[in-house]
Amino acid sequence: MNVREWSLPVYTILMQLAVGALFVLWSIRTSIRSKFSSEQLDRIIRNPVLVISFTMVVAMMGAHLHLSKPFHSFLAVLNFRSSWLSREIVFTILFFLTTIYLWFLTRFKSARQNLITIVGWLAIVFGFTVVYCMSRIYLIPTQVAWNSSTVIISFYITTLLLGIMAIACLLVLDLKFAEIQKSGDVEIRAQAIQYCIVWLTLFAFLSVLVNIIITFYQIHLLSQGDPIAQTSLQLLFELYTPLFMMRLLFLSLAPLWLGYAVHRMRKAESAPRELMMPVYMSCLLILIGEIIGRFLFYATHVRIGI
């Protein structure tokens, strides 16, 4: 894959991370809403929302590198009625704008909590629609390895997994920055992490498990397919076997490492700041594993016909 081809994995992975992170962050906000004031909640989520918005900017910039004429990209929206790519672009823009507006509300309009809640869930709906449109682009008969509903499921599972790990990492890093700045809400951020870290770890385990199951089911479908599908399978288990095994290892190791660290923290009743290194490394392992997985997704497909 050359630089232009790598722009697609960069865009898809970063956009899925942004969608998943906002969904996980908003789910946490909903679950701890009764334990904190609205002002405290806004301080907890404000920085993560800003990072999510920046991630979307990087993803959209990366997507433009794939185009031969990037300045003409706005023309793609003209085919909204017939093209999944056009729909993806439109909903990506809507997702970005609503997320930026969400950050604005948490920063300057904290009193409008009902509006913040509505805008947050609206942004998530746009984000999930982006992932759906993104996955539907690949469901075409000429690409046997892609033309399966499992692609849609795997894209959503990857979105959730990346979101879980990203938010775990962002919350711990935000706590560390608050301590460095000697902020008055350090304890509030620490309590929020304590409330949600066990559930984040549990859902990370489940997401990895489902991810691996879907991967092997996709392999099973290829093994039962035509010669083109067999060629894709041959590429996976001959040329790309080391990468495939590395991906499985990284996906399996990350939640185990995080789970062990969380168990030690709870057993020793230590502060959440002790989770910084294991959370960071677990997030990095998941990210690398999904980058490898996306590379294999593109590298093992074989086109039928012209």
N, C-alpha and C positions, 0 to 999 in steps of 0.2 A: 504493500500500500504506500502510495506517495503522499506528499504533504496535503494535496487537495483531497485525497480520499480519507485521510485521517481527520479532516474537519468534520465529517459526518459522525464518527464515534464521539468526538469532543462535544458536538452539539447535543446529540441524543442523550449521552450520559449526564452532562451538566444540567440539561433541561429536566430530565427525570429526577435528578438529585434535588433540584429546586422545587419541583412539584411535591415530591415525597416529603421534603423537609417542611414545607409550609403545612401540609396535611398533618404531619406528626406534631408540629408545634401547636397547631390549632386544636388538635385533640388533647394535648397536654393542658392548654389554656382552659378548655372546657372542663376537664376533670379536676383541676385545682382551683376553679373559679370561686368556689365557696370558702376556700382557705385563705385567700388573699384579697386585698382591696383592688379596685379597678386601677388605681394608680400604680400599685405594686406589680400587677399583671402586665401593664404596659411597659414598665421598666424591664421586666423579665424578657418580653418578646421583641422589644424594639430593635435591639442590635441584631438578633438572628434574622428578623425580617429584612433588615438592610443588607445583610450578607447574602440572603436568598435573592434579593433584587440584583445585587452585583453579579451573582452567579449567572442569572439570566442574561445580563448584558454580555458577559464573556461567551456564553453559549451562542447567542445570536451573532456576535462578531465572528465566532468560529464557523458558523454555518455559511456565512458570506464567502469564506475562503474557498468553498467548494464550487462557487459559481465562476464561470468564465467572464461574466459581466456583472459584478456585484451591484453596480449602481442602477441596474435595471430590475433588481429583485422585487421592487414594489409592483411590477406588472404581474407577478405571479398570483396576486389576490384576485385578479379578474376572472379566474376560472373556479371561483368558490363553489358553484353549483355542481361541478363535475369532477373536480380534482381534490384528492385527499391532501396533496401538498399545499394547495391554496388554503384549504380549511385549517391545516396545521399552522400556517403563517398567520392567518387572521386570529386564531385562538391564542397563539403565542403572544401576539401584540396585546390582546385583551387581558391575558394573564399577567403580563408585565405591568400594564397600566393600573390594573386593580391592586396589584401588590405594592406598587409605589404609592398609590393612594392610601392603602392600608398603613404603610409606614408613616405617611403624613398625618393620618388621623391619630395614631398612637403617640406621635411626637407633639402635635399642636392642638388636637381636639380630644383629649383624653376623657372628657366628660361624656362624650357621645358613644357610650359603650354598646348600645344596641346597633348603631350604625357600624361600629368596628366589627362586631360579630357578623353582621350580614355581609359586609364587604369581604371579610376573611373567608367565609364559606363560598361566596361567589367566585373569588379568586381561585379557590380549590377546584370548583366545578370547571372553570376555564382550564385549569392545569390538567385535570384528569381528561378533559376533552382533547387537549394537546397530545397527551400520551396515546390516546385512542387513535387519533388521526395519524400520528407518527407510526404506529404499528400497522395500521391499515395500508400504508404506502407499500409495505413489503409483501402483502398478500396478493401475489400475481402468479398466474399459472406458469409463466416461463421461468420462474425461480422455485424449483421443487423444494429446496431446503427451507424456504421462507413461507411457502403457501400453506400455512396451517394456523388454525385458531390458537394453537399453543404459543405462537409468537406474541399475540395480544396479551395472553396471561403472563408470559415471561416478562414482557415490558412493564406490566403493572407490579409484578413481584419485585423486579429490580428497582422500580420507583419507590416502593415501600421500604426496601432494605437500605437503599442509599439514603433515604430520608431519615430513617431511624438512626443510622450511624452518624449522619451529618448533624442532627440535632443534639445527640449525646455529646458530640465533640464541641459544638458551638456553645452549649450550656456550660460545660466545664471550662472552656476557654474564656467565656464571658465572666465567669466567677473569678478566674485568675486575674483578668484585667481589672475587675472591680477591686480586688485585694491590692493590686499594685497602685491603683489610683486612690486607695483608702476611701472607697465609697461607703456611704452609710447604709447601703442595702445589701451588703455582702451576705448577711445571715439570711435574708429573704431568698437570694439566689441559691444559697446552699440548701435551704429547706425545699425549694422547688425541685432541685436535683434529687434529693433524698426521696421525695414523693414519687418520682417517675422513673428513676434509673433501673429499678428491678423490672418494671413492665417493659421498658425499652429493651432490656437485655433478653427477656423472654420472647418478645416479638421478633427480635433479631434472630434468635435460634429458630423460631418457626418459619421465618421468611427464608433463611438459608436452606432449611430442610425442604420447603416447597420448591425453591429454586433448583436444588439438585434433583429432586424428583421430576420436575418438568424437563430438565436437561436430558435425563435418561429416557424419559418418554419420547422426546423428540428424536433421540438416537434410535429408539425402537421403531418409530414411524419410518425413519430413513431405511432401516434394515429390511422393512417389509415393502419398500417402494421399488420403483423401476430402476433401470441401470444408471440414470442420472442421479437418483437419490443414493445409490450405492457408491457412486463416485464421490459424492460429498462425504459419505461416511468413511470412505477410504482415505480421503484427505485428512479427516479428523484423527483417525487412528493410526496413520502412518507418518505423514509429514508433520502434523501439529500435535502429536501425542504429548510431548513435554509441556507444551502450553496448556493443554487440556487438563493434565494432572496438576499442574501448578495452580490453575484456577480452582479446582476442587479443594486443594490443600489450603489455599488462602481463605476461601469461603468457609471452610470447616473450622480453621484455626481462630478466626476473628471472634466469633461469639463465645468460643470456649475461653479465650483469653479474657474477654470482657466479663464473662460470667464468673470466672475465678477471682478477678479483681473486685467485683461487686460483692461477692461472698466474703472476701477478706475484709473489705471495708465495713460491712455490716457486723461481722463477727467481732472485729476489733473496735467497733463503734468509732471509727476514725472519720475525719472530715472528707467531704466529696472531692476536695482539691487533690487528694491522693490518687484519684482516678485519672488524672490528666494524661499520663503516659500510656496506660493501657487503653484508654478510650481513643486517644490519638492514633496509636498503632493499629487498633482494631478497625478504625475507620479507614486508615490507609490500606490495610490488607483487603478490605471489602472493595475499595475503590480500584485497586490494582486488579483484583479478581474480576471485577465487572468490565474493566478496560480490556483485559485478555478475552473475556467472554464476547465482548462486542467485536473485537478483532476476528475471533473465530467465526462469528456470525457472518461477517462480510467475506472472510477468506475462504470458507468452505462451500459457499453457494456455487452452483454450476447452472448456467443459463441453458434453456432449451430453445433451439432455433436461433434466429438472428437477433 
